[in-house]
Every structure is written in C-alpha cells, then in structure tokens.
Amino acid sequence: MSDFKAHEEIKGIWSRTTTRHHDDRGFFAELFRLSKLESISVNFKQQNLSYSKKMVRRGMHVQENQWQLVTLLSGTVIDVLLDIRINSSTFGKFASYDLNSDEVNQLLVSPGIAHGFGVLSEEAYMLYSSDQYYGETNEAGISCRSAELENAWPNDNWIESLRDRSFPKLSEAKNSGVLDSYYTKS
C-alpha cells in the first residue's frame, strides 16, 4: 500500500502519518483514499468518533471479520494492537504505537487484531472507519491486564469502563472458545 508501512512482525497492521497542508487559515489533510489500499478489498460502511479524557483506556476490542482504519484526529495516545487469531504464528503478540496528531496518526487493522488505546494528552479524538456495521457480527474483548500485554502500557493508573475491566484475559478467552471464530485464513 502506497504510504502505509507494514508492521515488521505482525501481519495485518499498517501505520502512516497523514500529510497536513498548512496555511494561514489552518490545514487540510486527506484521511482516506481507496486507491491507496491497492492490495486490500475493503468497503468501509460506518464511521465512529471517540472522545476521551487523559488517562482513559479503551479496549481491547475486536469485531469478527472487521477491517478498521483508526485515525487520531487530535491528542496523543498509546495505541495497542493484539493478535488474537488463534492459528496465527503471532497469536498473543502485541504491537504498540505512539500516536499523535503531528506524526504517526493512522492505523489500518485487519480482522482478528484486537485494538485498545490509552490517552496521554489532556484529551483525544479518535475516528474509526469500519467495513462492518457495529452489532451485526460477533465481538469480543480481551483484558488489558492479560499477561501478553504486561509491557504494552506505560502505567497502571487508567480509567476504564466496567465493561472493559470485565473482559477475560487472553488465555481465558482462548480456553473458553471465545476466540474460535478469529483465525488466520491463510
């Protein structure tokens, strides 16, 4: 893909920095162009906006068969991605990105990768583009406290929703069959 950089270890994760064209009025940035996703057949159907305050952590969320284009619009976050594809050679591995509005600010995430983020700035706005409608496919959540994520987060003082705190650890989710539909098709 033209300006997306593939993650070196985990297939199905790409990052990029959008180009901002500044002038006296502000700036303009192109956030999405289908032709830049040359090798992927994706049809984004829904967009969601998330606003979060400092020290809020959201995740780890995944929806079955879902491609996501995650764009940080403003702020600074630690973004964490976890491979939950049970037949993947990188199952249980995570990738983390420091996203900010001036540098790396966009991630393209393939199906079977759980996503979460923690806000480091006073506030952050995240835009999610998805090729699945929310609620129309199975979804799962993995605890941010899973052993596999021990070194993913810079601290332990996050504000989380009750729902996110109740997610099972990765090993529990795998053993219970929750992840059976998240697999590598290759």
Rosetta constraint file for C-alpha pairs under 8 A:
AtomPair CA 1 CA 5 HARMONIC 7.71 0.50
AtomPair CA 1 CA 36 HARMONIC 5.84 0.50
AtomPair CA 1 CA 37 HARMONIC 5.30 0.50
AtomPair CA 1 CA 38 HARMONIC 5.52 0.50
AtomPair CA 1 CA 39 HARMONIC 6.60 0.50
AtomPair CA 2 CA 36 HARMONIC 5.59 0.50
AtomPair CA 2 CA 37 HARMONIC 7.31 0.50
AtomPair CA 2 CA 38 HARMONIC 7.48 0.50
AtomPair CA 3 CA 16 HARMONIC 6.50 0.50
AtomPair CA 3 CA 36 HARMONIC 7.31 0.50
AtomPair CA 4 CA 14 HARMONIC 5.67 0.50
AtomPair CA 4 CA 15 HARMONIC 5.35 0.50
AtomPair CA 4 CA 16 HARMONIC 4.92 0.50
AtomPair CA 5 CA 14 HARMONIC 5.19 0.50
AtomPair CA 5 CA 15 HARMONIC 5.24 0.50
AtomPair CA 5 CA 16 HARMONIC 6.17 0.50
AtomPair CA 6 CA 11 HARMONIC 7.45 0.50
AtomPair CA 6 CA 12 HARMONIC 7.65 0.50
AtomPair CA 6 CA 13 HARMONIC 5.99 0.50
AtomPair CA 6 CA 14 HARMONIC 4.33 0.50
AtomPair CA 6 CA 15 HARMONIC 6.63 0.50
AtomPair CA 7 CA 11 HARMONIC 6.64 0.50
AtomPair CA 7 CA 12 HARMONIC 7.69 0.50
AtomPair CA 7 CA 13 HARMONIC 5.53 0.50
AtomPair CA 7 CA 14 HARMONIC 5.67 0.50
AtomPair CA 7 CA 15 HARMONIC 7.48 0.50
AtomPair CA 9 CA 90 HARMONIC 7.71 0.50
AtomPair CA 10 CA 83 HARMONIC 7.55 0.50
AtomPair CA 10 CA 90 HARMONIC 6.22 0.50
AtomPair CA 10 CA 93 HARMONIC 7.61 0.50
AtomPair CA 10 CA 94 HARMONIC 7.95 0.50
AtomPair CA 10 CA 95 HARMONIC 7.61 0.50
AtomPair CA 12 CA 108 HARMONIC 7.91 0.50
AtomPair CA 12 CA 109 HARMONIC 6.00 0.50
AtomPair CA 12 CA 110 HARMONIC 4.89 0.50
AtomPair CA 12 CA 111 HARMONIC 7.70 0.50
AtomPair CA 12 CA 113 HARMONIC 7.75 0.50
AtomPair CA 13 CA 107 HARMONIC 7.07 0.50
AtomPair CA 13 CA 108 HARMONIC 5.87 0.50
AtomPair CA 13 CA 109 HARMONIC 4.95 0.50
AtomPair CA 13 CA 110 HARMONIC 6.44 0.50
AtomPair CA 14 CA 107 HARMONIC 5.63 0.50
AtomPair CA 14 CA 108 HARMONIC 5.08 0.50
AtomPair CA 14 CA 109 HARMONIC 6.69 0.50
AtomPair CA 15 CA 104 HARMONIC 6.89 0.50
AtomPair CA 15 CA 105 HARMONIC 7.69 0.50
AtomPair CA 15 CA 106 HARMONIC 5.67 0.50
AtomPair CA 15 CA 107 HARMONIC 4.46 0.50
AtomPair CA 15 CA 108 HARMONIC 6.28 0.50
AtomPair CA 16 CA 104 HARMONIC 5.51 0.50
AtomPair CA 16 CA 105 HARMONIC 6.54 0.50
AtomPair CA 16 CA 106 HARMONIC 5.37 0.50
AtomPair CA 16 CA 107 HARMONIC 6.57 0.50
AtomPair CA 17 CA 102 HARMONIC 7.84 0.50
AtomPair CA 17 CA 103 HARMONIC 5.44 0.50
AtomPair CA 17 CA 104 HARMONIC 4.28 0.50
AtomPair CA 17 CA 105 HARMONIC 5.35 0.50
AtomPair CA 17 CA 106 HARMONIC 6.21 0.50
AtomPair CA 18 CA 29 HARMONIC 6.63 0.50
AtomPair CA 18 CA 30 HARMONIC 6.94 0.50
AtomPair CA 18 CA 31 HARMONIC 6.69 0.50
AtomPair CA 18 CA 103 HARMONIC 7.73 0.50
AtomPair CA 18 CA 104 HARMONIC 7.48 0.50
AtomPair CA 18 CA 105 HARMONIC 6.83 0.50
AtomPair CA 18 CA 106 HARMONIC 7.22 0.50
AtomPair CA 19 CA 29 HARMONIC 5.86 0.50
AtomPair CA 19 CA 30 HARMONIC 7.24 0.50
AtomPair CA 20 CA 27 HARMONIC 5.96 0.50
AtomPair CA 20 CA 28 HARMONIC 5.59 0.50
AtomPair CA 20 CA 29 HARMONIC 4.71 0.50
AtomPair CA 20 CA 30 HARMONIC 7.84 0.50
AtomPair CA 21 CA 27 HARMONIC 5.13 0.50
AtomPair CA 21 CA 28 HARMONIC 5.12 0.50
AtomPair CA 21 CA 29 HARMONIC 6.33 0.50
AtomPair CA 22 CA 26 HARMONIC 5.62 0.50
AtomPair CA 22 CA 27 HARMONIC 4.11 0.50
AtomPair CA 22 CA 28 HARMONIC 6.64 0.50
AtomPair CA 23 CA 27 HARMONIC 6.08 0.50
AtomPair CA 31 CA 71 HARMONIC 7.82 0.50
AtomPair CA 32 CA 36 HARMONIC 7.98 0.50
AtomPair CA 33 CA 37 HARMONIC 7.51 0.50
AtomPair CA 34 CA 38 HARMONIC 7.62 0.50
AtomPair CA 37 CA 41 HARMONIC 7.73 0.50
AtomPair CA 42 CA 67 HARMONIC 7.30 0.50
AtomPair CA 42 CA 131 HARMONIC 6.62 0.50
AtomPair CA 43 CA 131 HARMONIC 5.38 0.50
AtomPair CA 44 CA 129 HARMONIC 6.09 0.50
AtomPair CA 44 CA 130 HARMONIC 5.06 0.50
AtomPair CA 44 CA 131 HARMONIC 3.99 0.50
AtomPair CA 44 CA 132 HARMONIC 7.36 0.50
AtomPair CA 45 CA 129 HARMONIC 7.34 0.50
AtomPair CA 45 CA 130 HARMONIC 5.92 0.50
AtomPair CA 45 CA 131 HARMONIC 4.94 0.50
AtomPair CA 45 CA 132 HARMONIC 6.34 0.50
AtomPair CA 45 CA 133 HARMONIC 6.67 0.50
AtomPair CA 46 CA 129 HARMONIC 5.76 0.50
AtomPair CA 46 CA 130 HARMONIC 5.30 0.50
AtomPair CA 46 CA 131 HARMONIC 6.65 0.50
AtomPair CA 46 CA 132 HARMONIC 7.06 0.50
AtomPair CA 46 CA 133 HARMONIC 6.14 0.50
AtomPair CA 46 CA 134 HARMONIC 7.95 0.50
AtomPair CA 47 CA 127 HARMONIC 6.87 0.50
AtomPair CA 47 CA 128 HARMONIC 5.34 0.50
AtomPair CA 47 CA 129 HARMONIC 4.41 0.50
AtomPair CA 47 CA 130 HARMONIC 6.28 0.50
AtomPair CA 48 CA 127 HARMONIC 5.75 0.50
AtomPair CA 48 CA 128 HARMONIC 5.05 0.50
AtomPair CA 48 CA 129 HARMONIC 6.65 0.50
AtomPair CA 49 CA 125 HARMONIC 6.97 0.50
AtomPair CA 49 CA 126 HARMONIC 5.73 0.50
AtomPair CA 49 CA 127 HARMONIC 4.63 0.50
AtomPair CA 49 CA 128 HARMONIC 6.35 0.50
AtomPair CA 50 CA 124 HARMONIC 8.00 0.50
AtomPair CA 50 CA 125 HARMONIC 5.61 0.50
AtomPair CA 50 CA 126 HARMONIC 5.03 0.50
AtomPair CA 50 CA 127 HARMONIC 6.41 0.50
AtomPair CA 51 CA 123 HARMONIC 7.23 0.50
AtomPair CA 51 CA 124 HARMONIC 5.78 0.50
AtomPair CA 51 CA 125 HARMONIC 4.64 0.50
AtomPair CA 51 CA 126 HARMONIC 6.56 0.50
AtomPair CA 52 CA 56 HARMONIC 6.21 0.50
AtomPair CA 52 CA 119 HARMONIC 6.97 0.50
AtomPair CA 52 CA 123 HARMONIC 5.61 0.50
AtomPair CA 52 CA 124 HARMONIC 5.42 0.50
AtomPair CA 52 CA 125 HARMONIC 6.66 0.50
AtomPair CA 53 CA 119 HARMONIC 6.64 0.50
AtomPair CA 53 CA 121 HARMONIC 7.75 0.50
AtomPair CA 53 CA 122 HARMONIC 5.90 0.50
AtomPair CA 53 CA 123 HARMONIC 4.29 0.50
AtomPair CA 53 CA 124 HARMONIC 6.51 0.50
AtomPair CA 54 CA 119 HARMONIC 5.06 0.50
AtomPair CA 54 CA 120 HARMONIC 5.61 0.50
AtomPair CA 54 CA 121 HARMONIC 5.52 0.50
AtomPair CA 54 CA 122 HARMONIC 4.64 0.50
AtomPair CA 54 CA 123 HARMONIC 5.34 0.50
AtomPair CA 54 CA 124 HARMONIC 7.76 0.50
AtomPair CA 55 CA 118 HARMONIC 6.26 0.50
AtomPair CA 55 CA 119 HARMONIC 5.16 0.50
AtomPair CA 55 CA 120 HARMONIC 6.07 0.50
AtomPair CA 55 CA 157 HARMONIC 7.23 0.50
AtomPair CA 55 CA 158 HARMONIC 5.12 0.50
AtomPair CA 55 CA 159 HARMONIC 5.90 0.50
AtomPair CA 56 CA 118 HARMONIC 5.63 0.50
AtomPair CA 56 CA 119 HARMONIC 5.54 0.50
AtomPair CA 56 CA 158 HARMONIC 5.59 0.50
AtomPair CA 56 CA 159 HARMONIC 4.60 0.50
AtomPair CA 56 CA 160 HARMONIC 6.09 0.50
AtomPair CA 57 CA 116 HARMONIC 7.21 0.50
AtomPair CA 57 CA 117 HARMONIC 5.59 0.50
AtomPair CA 57 CA 118 HARMONIC 4.12 0.50
AtomPair CA 57 CA 119 HARMONIC 6.50 0.50
AtomPair CA 57 CA 158 HARMONIC 5.73 0.50
AtomPair CA 57 CA 159 HARMONIC 5.94 0.50
AtomPair CA 57 CA 160 HARMONIC 5.48 0.50
AtomPair CA 58 CA 116 HARMONIC 5.31 0.50
AtomPair CA 58 CA 117 HARMONIC 5.46 0.50
AtomPair CA 58 CA 118 HARMONIC 6.45 0.50
AtomPair CA 58 CA 160 HARMONIC 6.48 0.50
AtomPair CA 58 CA 161 HARMONIC 7.63 0.50
AtomPair CA 58 CA 164 HARMONIC 6.98 0.50
AtomPair CA 59 CA 114 HARMONIC 7.86 0.50
AtomPair CA 59 CA 115 HARMONIC 6.03 0.50
AtomPair CA 59 CA 116 HARMONIC 3.91 0.50
AtomPair CA 59 CA 117 HARMONIC 6.49 0.50
AtomPair CA 59 CA 141 HARMONIC 7.01 0.50
AtomPair CA 59 CA 142 HARMONIC 7.37 0.50
AtomPair CA 59 CA 143 HARMONIC 7.60 0.50
AtomPair CA 59 CA 144 HARMONIC 6.90 0.50
AtomPair CA 59 CA 164 HARMONIC 6.11 0.50
AtomPair CA 60 CA 81 HARMONIC 7.95 0.50
AtomPair CA 60 CA 82 HARMONIC 7.95 0.50
AtomPair CA 60 CA 114 HARMONIC 5.54 0.50
AtomPair CA 60 CA 115 HARMONIC 4.99 0.50
AtomPair CA 60 CA 116 HARMONIC 4.50 0.50
AtomPair CA 60 CA 117 HARMONIC 7.97 0.50
AtomPair CA 60 CA 141 HARMONIC 5.39 0.50
AtomPair CA 60 CA 142 HARMONIC 5.12 0.50
AtomPair CA 60 CA 143 HARMONIC 6.34 0.50
AtomPair CA 60 CA 144 HARMONIC 6.20 0.50
AtomPair CA 60 CA 164 HARMONIC 7.33 0.50
AtomPair CA 61 CA 114 HARMONIC 5.14 0.50
AtomPair CA 61 CA 115 HARMONIC 5.23 0.50
AtomPair CA 61 CA 116 HARMONIC 6.43 0.50
AtomPair CA 61 CA 139 HARMONIC 7.45 0.50
AtomPair CA 61 CA 140 HARMONIC 6.08 0.50
AtomPair CA 61 CA 141 HARMONIC 4.64 0.50
AtomPair CA 61 CA 142 HARMONIC 6.71 0.50
AtomPair CA 62 CA 66 HARMONIC 7.69 0.50
AtomPair CA 62 CA 111 HARMONIC 7.97 0.50
AtomPair CA 62 CA 112 HARMONIC 6.93 0.50
AtomPair CA 62 CA 113 HARMONIC 6.57 0.50
AtomPair CA 62 CA 114 HARMONIC 4.63 0.50
AtomPair CA 62 CA 115 HARMONIC 6.43 0.50
AtomPair CA 62 CA 139 HARMONIC 5.65 0.50
AtomPair CA 62 CA 140 HARMONIC 5.41 0.50
AtomPair CA 62 CA 141 HARMONIC 6.25 0.50
AtomPair CA 63 CA 111 HARMONIC 7.63 0.50
AtomPair CA 63 CA 112 HARMONIC 7.79 0.50
AtomPair CA 63 CA 137 HARMONIC 6.57 0.50
AtomPair CA 63 CA 138 HARMONIC 5.87 0.50
AtomPair CA 63 CA 139 HARMONIC 4.12 0.50
AtomPair CA 63 CA 140 HARMONIC 6.34 0.50
AtomPair CA 64 CA 111 HARMONIC 6.60 0.50
AtomPair CA 64 CA 112 HARMONIC 6.87 0.50
AtomPair CA 64 CA 137 HARMONIC 5.84 0.50
AtomPair CA 64 CA 138 HARMONIC 5.33 0.50
AtomPair CA 64 CA 139 HARMONIC 5.83 0.50
AtomPair CA 64 CA 140 HARMONIC 8.00 0.50
AtomPair CA 64 CA 181 HARMONIC 7.26 0.50
AtomPair CA 64 CA 182 HARMONIC 6.74 0.50
AtomPair CA 65 CA 111 HARMONIC 4.84 0.50
AtomPair CA 65 CA 112 HARMONIC 6.96 0.50
AtomPair CA 65 CA 132 HARMONIC 7.63 0.50
AtomPair CA 65 CA 137 HARMONIC 7.83 0.50
AtomPair CA 65 CA 182 HARMONIC 7.92 0.50
AtomPair CA 66 CA 110 HARMONIC 6.76 0.50
AtomPair CA 66 CA 111 HARMONIC 4.82 0.50
AtomPair CA 66 CA 112 HARMONIC 7.66 0.50
AtomPair CA 66 CA 130 HARMONIC 6.62 0.50
AtomPair CA 66 CA 131 HARMONIC 6.00 0.50
AtomPair CA 66 CA 132 HARMONIC 5.67 0.50
AtomPair CA 67 CA 108 HARMONIC 7.48 0.50
AtomPair CA 67 CA 109 HARMONIC 5.76 0.50
AtomPair CA 67 CA 110 HARMONIC 4.78 0.50
AtomPair CA 67 CA 111 HARMONIC 5.40 0.50
AtomPair CA 67 CA 130 HARMONIC 5.76 0.50
AtomPair CA 67 CA 131 HARMONIC 5.66 0.50
AtomPair CA 67 CA 132 HARMONIC 7.52 0.50
AtomPair CA 68 CA 107 HARMONIC 7.94 0.50
AtomPair CA 68 CA 108 HARMONIC 5.85 0.50
AtomPair CA 68 CA 109 HARMONIC 5.13 0.50
AtomPair CA 68 CA 110 HARMONIC 6.68 0.50
AtomPair CA 68 CA 128 HARMONIC 6.53 0.50
AtomPair CA 68 CA 129 HARMONIC 5.55 0.50
AtomPair CA 68 CA 130 HARMONIC 4.71 0.50
AtomPair CA 68 CA 131 HARMONIC 6.93 0.50
AtomPair CA 69 CA 106 HARMONIC 7.05 0.50
AtomPair CA 69 CA 107 HARMONIC 5.77 0.50
AtomPair CA 69 CA 108 HARMONIC 4.57 0.50
AtomPair CA 69 CA 109 HARMONIC 6.34 0.50
AtomPair CA 69 CA 128 HARMONIC 5.78 0.50
AtomPair CA 69 CA 129 HARMONIC 5.00 0.50
AtomPair CA 69 CA 130 HARMONIC 6.60 0.50
AtomPair CA 70 CA 106 HARMONIC 5.54 0.50
AtomPair CA 70 CA 107 HARMONIC 5.09 0.50
AtomPair CA 70 CA 108 HARMONIC 6.36 0.50
AtomPair CA 70 CA 109 HARMONIC 7.73 0.50
AtomPair CA 70 CA 126 HARMONIC 6.96 0.50
AtomPair CA 70 CA 127 HARMONIC 5.91 0.50
AtomPair CA 70 CA 128 HARMONIC 4.75 0.50
AtomPair CA 70 CA 129 HARMONIC 6.54 0.50
AtomPair CA 71 CA 105 HARMONIC 5.78 0.50
AtomPair CA 71 CA 106 HARMONIC 4.42 0.50
AtomPair CA 71 CA 107 HARMONIC 6.57 0.50
AtomPair CA 71 CA 126 HARMONIC 5.66 0.50
AtomPair CA 71 CA 127 HARMONIC 5.04 0.50
AtomPair CA 71 CA 128 HARMONIC 6.38 0.50
AtomPair CA 72 CA 76 HARMONIC 7.95 0.50
AtomPair CA 72 CA 99 HARMONIC 6.87 0.50
AtomPair CA 72 CA 100 HARMONIC 6.79 0.50
AtomPair CA 72 CA 101 HARMONIC 6.32 0.50
AtomPair CA 72 CA 105 HARMONIC 5.09 0.50
AtomPair CA 72 CA 106 HARMONIC 6.27 0.50
AtomPair CA 72 CA 124 HARMONIC 7.46 0.50
AtomPair CA 72 CA 125 HARMONIC 6.11 0.50
AtomPair CA 72 CA 126 HARMONIC 4.57 0.50
AtomPair CA 72 CA 127 HARMONIC 6.36 0.50
AtomPair CA 73 CA 101 HARMONIC 6.09 0.50
AtomPair CA 73 CA 105 HARMONIC 7.48 0.50
AtomPair CA 73 CA 124 HARMONIC 7.42 0.50
AtomPair CA 73 CA 125 HARMONIC 5.35 0.50
AtomPair CA 73 CA 126 HARMONIC 5.69 0.50
AtomPair CA 73 CA 127 HARMONIC 6.83 0.50
AtomPair CA 74 CA 100 HARMONIC 6.96 0.50
AtomPair CA 74 CA 101 HARMONIC 5.14 0.50
AtomPair CA 74 CA 123 HARMONIC 7.87 0.50
AtomPair CA 74 CA 124 HARMONIC 5.36 0.50
AtomPair CA 74 CA 125 HARMONIC 5.33 0.50
AtomPair CA 74 CA 126 HARMONIC 7.44 0.50
AtomPair CA 75 CA 100 HARMONIC 5.80 0.50
AtomPair CA 75 CA 101 HARMONIC 6.02 0.50
AtomPair CA 75 CA 119 HARMONIC 7.77 0.50
AtomPair CA 75 CA 120 HARMONIC 7.76 0.50
AtomPair CA 75 CA 121 HARMONIC 5.55 0.50
AtomPair CA 75 CA 122 HARMONIC 7.35 0.50
AtomPair CA 75 CA 123 HARMONIC 5.89 0.50
AtomPair CA 75 CA 124 HARMONIC 4.37 0.50
AtomPair CA 75 CA 125 HARMONIC 6.76 0.50
AtomPair CA 76 CA 98 HARMONIC 7.28 0.50
AtomPair CA 76 CA 99 HARMONIC 5.66 0.50
AtomPair CA 76 CA 100 HARMONIC 4.33 0.50
AtomPair CA 76 CA 101 HARMONIC 6.85 0.50
AtomPair CA 76 CA 119 HARMONIC 6.25 0.50
AtomPair CA 76 CA 120 HARMONIC 5.50 0.50
AtomPair CA 76 CA 121 HARMONIC 5.17 0.50
AtomPair CA 76 CA 123 HARMONIC 7.89 0.50
AtomPair CA 76 CA 124 HARMONIC 6.50 0.50
AtomPair CA 77 CA 98 HARMONIC 6.00 0.50
AtomPair CA 77 CA 99 HARMONIC 5.30 0.50
AtomPair CA 77 CA 100 HARMONIC 6.51 0.50
AtomPair CA 77 CA 117 HARMONIC 6.35 0.50
AtomPair CA 77 CA 118 HARMONIC 5.43 0.50
AtomPair CA 77 CA 119 HARMONIC 4.46 0.50
AtomPair CA 77 CA 120 HARMONIC 5.22 0.50
AtomPair CA 77 CA 121 HARMONIC 7.04 0.50
AtomPair CA 77 CA 124 HARMONIC 7.38 0.50
AtomPair CA 78 CA 96 HARMONIC 6.79 0.50
AtomPair CA 78 CA 97 HARMONIC 5.82 0.50
AtomPair CA 78 CA 98 HARMONIC 4.78 0.50
AtomPair CA 78 CA 99 HARMONIC 6.21 0.50
AtomPair CA 78 CA 117 HARMONIC 5.49 0.50
AtomPair CA 78 CA 118 HARMONIC 5.27 0.50
AtomPair CA 78 CA 119 HARMONIC 6.63 0.50
AtomPair CA 78 CA 120 HARMONIC 7.13 0.50
AtomPair CA 78 CA 153 HARMONIC 7.49 0.50
AtomPair CA 79 CA 96 HARMONIC 5.48 0.50
AtomPair CA 79 CA 97 HARMONIC 5.09 0.50
AtomPair CA 79 CA 98 HARMONIC 6.27 0.50
AtomPair CA 79 CA 99 HARMONIC 6.71 0.50
AtomPair CA 79 CA 115 HARMONIC 7.53 0.50
AtomPair CA 79 CA 116 HARMONIC 5.99 0.50
AtomPair CA 79 CA 117 HARMONIC 4.27 0.50
AtomPair CA 79 CA 118 HARMONIC 6.59 0.50
AtomPair CA 80 CA 94 HARMONIC 6.79 0.50
AtomPair CA 80 CA 95 HARMONIC 5.78 0.50
AtomPair CA 80 CA 96 HARMONIC 4.39 0.50
AtomPair CA 80 CA 97 HARMONIC 6.52 0.50
AtomPair CA 80 CA 115 HARMONIC 5.97 0.50
AtomPair CA 80 CA 116 HARMONIC 5.27 0.50
AtomPair CA 80 CA 117 HARMONIC 5.80 0.50
AtomPair CA 80 CA 152 HARMONIC 6.86 0.50
AtomPair CA 81 CA 94 HARMONIC 5.42 0.50
AtomPair CA 81 CA 95 HARMONIC 5.20 0.50
AtomPair CA 81 CA 96 HARMONIC 6.26 0.50
AtomPair CA 81 CA 113 HARMONIC 6.22 0.50
AtomPair CA 81 CA 114 HARMONIC 5.53 0.50
AtomPair CA 81 CA 115 HARMONIC 4.74 0.50
AtomPair CA 81 CA 116 HARMONIC 6.51 0.50
AtomPair CA 82 CA 91 HARMONIC 7.95 0.50
AtomPair CA 82 CA 92 HARMONIC 6.33 0.50
AtomPair CA 82 CA 93 HARMONIC 5.90 0.50
AtomPair CA 82 CA 94 HARMONIC 4.34 0.50
AtomPair CA 82 CA 95 HARMONIC 6.59 0.50
AtomPair CA 82 CA 113 HARMONIC 5.44 0.50
AtomPair CA 82 CA 114 HARMONIC 4.99 0.50
AtomPair CA 82 CA 115 HARMONIC 6.59 0.50
AtomPair CA 83 CA 88 HARMONIC 7.81 0.50
AtomPair CA 83 CA 90 HARMONIC 6.48 0.50
AtomPair CA 83 CA 91 HARMONIC 5.05 0.50
AtomPair CA 83 CA 92 HARMONIC 5.42 0.50
AtomPair CA 83 CA 93 HARMONIC 5.73 0.50
AtomPair CA 83 CA 94 HARMONIC 6.32 0.50
AtomPair CA 83 CA 112 HARMONIC 6.38 0.50
AtomPair CA 83 CA 113 HARMONIC 4.67 0.50
AtomPair CA 83 CA 114 HARMONIC 6.40 0.50
AtomPair CA 84 CA 88 HARMONIC 7.98 0.50
AtomPair CA 84 CA 91 HARMONIC 5.48 0.50
AtomPair CA 84 CA 92 HARMONIC 6.04 0.50
AtomPair CA 84 CA 112 HARMONIC 5.63 0.50
AtomPair CA 84 CA 113 HARMONIC 5.81 0.50
AtomPair CA 84 CA 114 HARMONIC 6.65 0.50
AtomPair CA 84 CA 170 HARMONIC 7.95 0.50
AtomPair CA 84 CA 179 HARMONIC 7.07 0.50
AtomPair CA 84 CA 182 HARMONIC 6.59 0.50
AtomPair CA 84 CA 183 HARMONIC 7.59 0.50
AtomPair CA 85 CA 91 HARMONIC 5.76 0.50
AtomPair CA 85 CA 112 HARMONIC 5.17 0.50
AtomPair CA 85 CA 113 HARMONIC 7.14 0.50
AtomPair CA 85 CA 179 HARMONIC 7.45 0.50
AtomPair CA 85 CA 182 HARMONIC 4.83 0.50
AtomPair CA 85 CA 183 HARMONIC 4.09 0.50
AtomPair CA 85 CA 184 HARMONIC 5.66 0.50
AtomPair CA 86 CA 91 HARMONIC 5.81 0.50
AtomPair CA 86 CA 174 HARMONIC 7.68 0.50
AtomPair CA 86 CA 179 HARMONIC 6.96 0.50
AtomPair CA 86 CA 180 HARMONIC 7.18 0.50
AtomPair CA 86 CA 182 HARMONIC 6.43 0.50
AtomPair CA 86 CA 183 HARMONIC 5.17 0.50
AtomPair CA 86 CA 184 HARMONIC 7.24 0.50
AtomPair CA 87 CA 91 HARMONIC 7.06 0.50
AtomPair CA 87 CA 183 HARMONIC 5.36 0.50
AtomPair CA 87 CA 184 HARMONIC 5.53 0.50
AtomPair CA 88 CA 183 HARMONIC 6.80 0.50
AtomPair CA 88 CA 184 HARMONIC 5.50 0.50
AtomPair CA 92 CA 148 HARMONIC 6.06 0.50
AtomPair CA 92 CA 170 HARMONIC 7.56 0.50
AtomPair CA 93 CA 148 HARMONIC 6.78 0.50
AtomPair CA 94 CA 148 HARMONIC 7.46 0.50
AtomPair CA 94 CA 149 HARMONIC 6.93 0.50
AtomPair CA 94 CA 152 HARMONIC 7.46 0.50
AtomPair CA 95 CA 152 HARMONIC 7.88 0.50
AtomPair CA 96 CA 152 HARMONIC 6.65 0.50
AtomPair CA 98 CA 104 HARMONIC 7.30 0.50
AtomPair CA 99 CA 103 HARMONIC 6.99 0.50
AtomPair CA 99 CA 104 HARMONIC 5.30 0.50
AtomPair CA 99 CA 105 HARMONIC 5.01 0.50
AtomPair CA 99 CA 106 HARMONIC 7.65 0.50
AtomPair CA 100 CA 104 HARMONIC 6.19 0.50
AtomPair CA 100 CA 105 HARMONIC 5.58 0.50
AtomPair CA 101 CA 105 HARMONIC 5.74 0.50
AtomPair CA 109 CA 113 HARMONIC 6.69 0.50
AtomPair CA 111 CA 182 HARMONIC 7.79 0.50
AtomPair CA 112 CA 182 HARMONIC 5.28 0.50
AtomPair CA 112 CA 183 HARMONIC 6.64 0.50
AtomPair CA 112 CA 184 HARMONIC 7.73 0.50
AtomPair CA 114 CA 141 HARMONIC 7.55 0.50
AtomPair CA 114 CA 142 HARMONIC 7.58 0.50
AtomPair CA 118 CA 153 HARMONIC 7.95 0.50
AtomPair CA 118 CA 158 HARMONIC 7.54 0.50
AtomPair CA 119 CA 123 HARMONIC 6.78 0.50
AtomPair CA 119 CA 124 HARMONIC 6.48 0.50
AtomPair CA 132 CA 136 HARMONIC 7.27 0.50
AtomPair CA 132 CA 137 HARMONIC 7.47 0.50
AtomPair CA 133 CA 137 HARMONIC 7.69 0.50
AtomPair CA 135 CA 139 HARMONIC 7.70 0.50
AtomPair CA 140 CA 178 HARMONIC 7.33 0.50
AtomPair CA 140 CA 179 HARMONIC 7.78 0.50
AtomPair CA 141 CA 164 HARMONIC 7.25 0.50
AtomPair CA 141 CA 167 HARMONIC 5.45 0.50
AtomPair CA 141 CA 168 HARMONIC 7.22 0.50
AtomPair CA 142 CA 146 HARMONIC 7.49 0.50
AtomPair CA 142 CA 164 HARMONIC 7.97 0.50
AtomPair CA 142 CA 167 HARMONIC 5.18 0.50
AtomPair CA 142 CA 168 HARMONIC 5.50 0.50
AtomPair CA 142 CA 169 HARMONIC 5.62 0.50
AtomPair CA 142 CA 170 HARMONIC 5.78 0.50
AtomPair CA 142 CA 173 HARMONIC 7.35 0.50
AtomPair CA 143 CA 164 HARMONIC 6.89 0.50
AtomPair CA 143 CA 165 HARMONIC 6.61 0.50
AtomPair CA 143 CA 166 HARMONIC 7.24 0.50
AtomPair CA 143 CA 167 HARMONIC 4.83 0.50
AtomPair CA 143 CA 168 HARMONIC 5.34 0.50
AtomPair CA 143 CA 169 HARMONIC 4.81 0.50
AtomPair CA 143 CA 170 HARMONIC 6.91 0.50
AtomPair CA 144 CA 149 HARMONIC 6.47 0.50
AtomPair CA 144 CA 165 HARMONIC 7.91 0.50
AtomPair CA 144 CA 169 HARMONIC 7.62 0.50
AtomPair CA 145 CA 149 HARMONIC 6.46 0.50
AtomPair CA 145 CA 150 HARMONIC 6.75 0.50
AtomPair CA 145 CA 169 HARMONIC 6.80 0.50
AtomPair CA 146 CA 150 HARMONIC 6.71 0.50
AtomPair CA 146 CA 169 HARMONIC 4.71 0.50
AtomPair CA 146 CA 170 HARMONIC 5.81 0.50
AtomPair CA 146 CA 171 HARMONIC 7.78 0.50
AtomPair CA 147 CA 169 HARMONIC 7.71 0.50
AtomPair CA 147 CA 170 HARMONIC 7.90 0.50
AtomPair CA 148 CA 170 HARMONIC 7.66 0.50
AtomPair CA 149 CA 153 HARMONIC 7.38 0.50
AtomPair CA 160 CA 164 HARMONIC 6.32 0.50
AtomPair CA 160 CA 165 HARMONIC 6.46 0.50
AtomPair CA 161 CA 165 HARMONIC 6.28 0.50
AtomPair CA 162 CA 166 HARMONIC 6.21 0.50
AtomPair CA 163 CA 167 HARMONIC 6.75 0.50
AtomPair CA 168 CA 172 HARMONIC 5.84 0.50
AtomPair CA 168 CA 173 HARMONIC 5.78 0.50
AtomPair CA 169 CA 173 HARMONIC 6.23 0.50
AtomPair CA 170 CA 174 HARMONIC 6.16 0.50
AtomPair CA 171 CA 175 HARMONIC 6.14 0.50
AtomPair CA 172 CA 176 HARMONIC 6.03 0.50
AtomPair CA 173 CA 177 HARMONIC 6.35 0.50
AtomPair CA 173 CA 178 HARMONIC 5.16 0.50
AtomPair CA 173 CA 179 HARMONIC 6.25 0.50
AtomPair CA 174 CA 178 HARMONIC 6.08 0.50
AtomPair CA 174 CA 179 HARMONIC 5.48 0.50
AtomPair CA 174 CA 180 HARMONIC 7.42 0.50
AtomPair CA 179 CA 183 HARMONIC 7.90 0.50
